[in-house]
Amino acid sequence: MTAEFRVNQPLYILFLLGLSFSSNSMESISDEELSNYSGQAFITIDASSYSDGAGDFSGNYEFTKVNFGVDVETLINVDELRIGEFERSYNDGDVGALEYVANPNFDDTDPNSSPYIPVTDADGNVPVPDADIIIQNFALGRVDNYNYKEVGDDEPVIVPFKIRDPYIELAYKMDTNGIRRIAGLRLGFGAAMGDLSGDLLTLTGNLEGRIDGVASTALDELDCTVEWFLCGVSALDSGLKIYGPVQFVDPETGEGTRGGTYIKRATYMGVAEGAQLSSDDLALGFLPADWLVEYLSSSENCKTFGLGGCFKLTNYQSVYIGNKNANSFEEGAAEGAFISLQNEAVPWENLSGVGEDRILAERGAFLNITKFKDSSGNIHYPIYLDLYNALTGEPRVATCIGRTKGC
């Protein structure tokens, strides 16, 4: 497996060291004088263990976590981010196909029929991406007024991607002889907030978001000669607010997992099989809106509310990590995000405050950006999409001065 970063210009890392030299000798100070000073370590190291796993995650694990107590603000552009490059096949478990096309013979009354079929090569095999994570034109942060010479005199403004308390963690697994071997490594953030941009060619792991919109969006997209009942419902109250979760999906089936585990090398996201849109509105005409929306919008075969429910990752050129409308970083930052690389299965600790205690990452690369709990106990999704953009795509924000990408 490999992790590769390709940049379009040299990256210079400057360490500013305040150095002073003195010929004076060191002298001891008393405990009383020492008590007048206090401080906090810039770097701390935590050690932990875990042995409650099952299956591939059984055994004794030890973790060493190096915490950097810093706040980081950055604008970064990378030509290509490629992590976890090794051979996988479509049939080796739960690998998402590289490309799908619409099935002209799709029959939504047939549970064995699918609206998408995988593209095959000349030998009839389904090709898959050659790495677990491939993001071209990857960027963190954005530039407002990027094309200022044409639109006015306003100077470009860099809006950085913000990170608090980053860390590096090593996972070790004990073999039957009691010898430790390195099983995986992850780079994580205590909290993060800002724009993430790129051509998302393939992703592996957990990426959770939420769609918010109004029924009128569905009404605009539906073929009312076919979906006449749904059109009638939408017409009763086109302002009806609807929402629902999105994640990586297999467009061939609409499932959010394959073989009982997470989607690998996913190229689509959407409302997973069995999930549904919801509404907090109390009534829709004479019917309870929340019950009706859930009943009508249950996802099946990549269709939700009569609409296609699976969307190509490349539709989303930029996503905002965290709550964009929050008043502060503390209120809006997403917690528990990390990216990791494993030689074998590793049960990483879940630091989001939501869900299971452990995140089970199998061999390969793993991206984890999931829902999180804020300081008040409210649950937020790291990515929010309105229903219109979920259907049509999310344009890229500018990440360079003078152009949107490719600095």
Rosetta blueprint (number, residue, H / E / L):
1 M L
2 T L
3 A E
4 E E
5 F E
6 R E
7 V L
8 N L
9 Q L
10 P L
11 L L
12 Y L
13 I L
14 L L
15 F L
16 L L
17 L L
18 G L
19 L L
20 S L
21 F L
22 S L
23 S L
24 N L
25 S L
26 M L
27 E L
28 S L
29 I L
30 S L
31 D H
32 E H
33 E H
34 L H
35 S L
36 N L
37 Y L
38 S L
39 G L
40 Q L
41 A L
42 F L
43 I E
44 T E
45 I E
46 D E
47 A E
48 S E
49 S E
50 Y E
51 S L
52 D L
53 G L
54 A L
55 G H
56 D H
57 F H
58 S L
59 G L
60 N L
61 Y E
62 E E
63 F E
64 T E
65 K E
66 V E
67 N E
68 F E
69 G L
70 V L
71 D E
72 V E
73 E E
74 T E
75 L L
76 I E
77 N E
78 V E
79 D E
80 E E
81 L E
82 R E
83 I E
84 G L
85 E L
86 F L
87 E L
88 R L
89 S L
90 Y L
91 N L
92 D L
93 G L
94 D L
95 V E
96 G L
97 A L
98 L L
99 E L
100 Y E
101 V E
102 A E
103 N L
104 P L
105 N L
106 F L
107 D L
108 D L
109 T L
110 D L
111 P L
112 N L
113 S L
114 S L
115 P L
116 Y E
117 I E
118 P E
119 V L
120 T L
121 D L
122 A L
123 D L
124 G L
125 N L
126 V L
127 P L
128 V L
129 P L
130 D L
131 A L
132 D L
133 I E
134 I E
135 I E
136 Q E
137 N E
138 F E
139 A E
140 L E
141 G L
142 R E
143 V E
144 D E
145 N L
146 Y L
147 N L
148 Y H
149 K H
150 E H
151 V H
152 G L
153 D L
154 D L
155 E L
156 P L
157 V E
158 I E
159 V E
160 P L
161 F E
162 K E
163 I E
164 R E
165 D E
166 P E
167 Y E
168 I E
169 E E
170 L E
171 A E
172 Y E
173 K E
174 M E
175 D L
176 T L
177 N L
178 G L
179 I L
180 R E
181 R E
182 I E
183 A E
184 G E
185 L E
186 R E
187 L E
188 G E
189 F E
190 G E
191 A E
192 A E
193 M E
194 G E
195 D E
196 L E
197 S E
198 G E
199 D E
200 L E
201 L E
202 T E
203 L E
204 T L
205 G E
206 N E
207 L E
208 E L
209 G E
210 R E
211 I E
212 D E
213 G E
214 V E
215 A H
216 S H
217 T H
218 A H
219 L H
220 D H
221 E H
222 L L
223 D L
224 C L
225 T L
226 V L
227 E L
228 W H
229 F H
230 L H
231 C H
232 G H
233 V H
234 S H
235 A H
236 L H
237 D L
238 S L
239 G L
240 L L
241 K E
242 I E
243 Y E
244 G E
245 P E
246 V E
247 Q E
248 F E
249 V L
250 D E
251 P L
252 E L
253 T L
254 G L
255 E E
256 G L
257 T E
258 R E
259 G L
260 G L
261 T E
262 Y E
263 I L
264 K E
265 R L
266 A E
267 T L
268 Y E
269 M E
270 G E
271 V L
272 A L
273 E L
274 G L
275 A L
276 Q L
277 L L
278 S E
279 S L
280 D L
281 D L
282 L L
283 A L
284 L E
285 G L
286 F L
287 L E
288 P L
289 A H
290 D H
291 W H
292 L H
293 V H
294 E H
295 Y H
296 L H
297 S L
298 S L
299 S L
300 E E
301 N L
302 C L
303 K E
304 T E
305 F L
306 G L
307 L E
308 G E
309 G L
310 C E
311 F E
312 K E
313 L H
314 T H
315 N H
316 Y E
317 Q L
318 S E
319 V E
320 Y E
321 I E
322 G L
323 N L
324 K L
325 N L
326 A L
327 N L
328 S L
329 F H
330 E H
331 E H
332 G H
333 A L
334 A E
335 E L
336 G L
337 A L
338 F E
339 I E
340 S E
341 L E
342 Q E
343 N L
344 E L
345 A L
346 V E
347 P E
348 W E
349 E E
350 N L
351 L L
352 S L
353 G L
354 V L
355 G L
356 E L
357 D L
358 R E
359 I E
360 L E
361 A E
362 E L
363 R L
364 G E
365 A E
366 F E
367 L E
368 N E
369 I E
370 T L
371 K L
372 F E
373 K E
374 D L
375 S L
376 S L
377 G L
378 N L
379 I E
380 H E
381 Y L
382 P L
383 I E
384 Y E
385 L E
386 D E
387 L H
388 Y H
389 N H
390 A H
391 L H
392 T H
393 G L
394 E E
395 P L
396 R L
397 V L
398 A L
399 T L
400 C L
401 I L
402 G L
403 R L
404 T L
405 K L
406 G L
407 C L
